[in-house]
Amino acid sequence: MKERALFYYESGCSCSESILLATRDCHGRITPEALSSVGAFTNGFGVGGFCCAVAAAVLVLGLFFPPQTAQQKRMILLCQVQRRFGSLQCSILRQGCCCRCRELVGFVAEELEKLLLCR
């Protein structure tokens, strides 16, 4: 899934779109409506806030699991990203450029894949 997410990201898709498209390719269940819903998920919701790649992954968890399981898996994902990158804030993660976004998209896709496969 990581490779698919990076393919989409490098093709010009946003980080959130890349996560959903990779999920669709590898696991299905991503409807056109779900994909279009992340159109507004970019650049930390436009203000450098919460990372939109992570937000998209949380959305995926909600589509694949019952609420309680999705919430537990969400916390695992958030902790993994926080541990690896030191923040969940887009403006901090980007540090003035999008250089780390590629690495982040790959990492989020990889961690999401693990969570999806662990049922």
Secondary structure, 3 states (H helix, E strand, C coil): CHHHHHHHHHCCCCHHHHHHHHHHHHHCCCCHHHHHHHHHCCCHHHHHCECHHHHHHHHHHHHHCCHHHHHHHHHHHHHHHHHHHCCCEHHHHHCCCCHHHHHHHHHHHHHHHHHHHCC
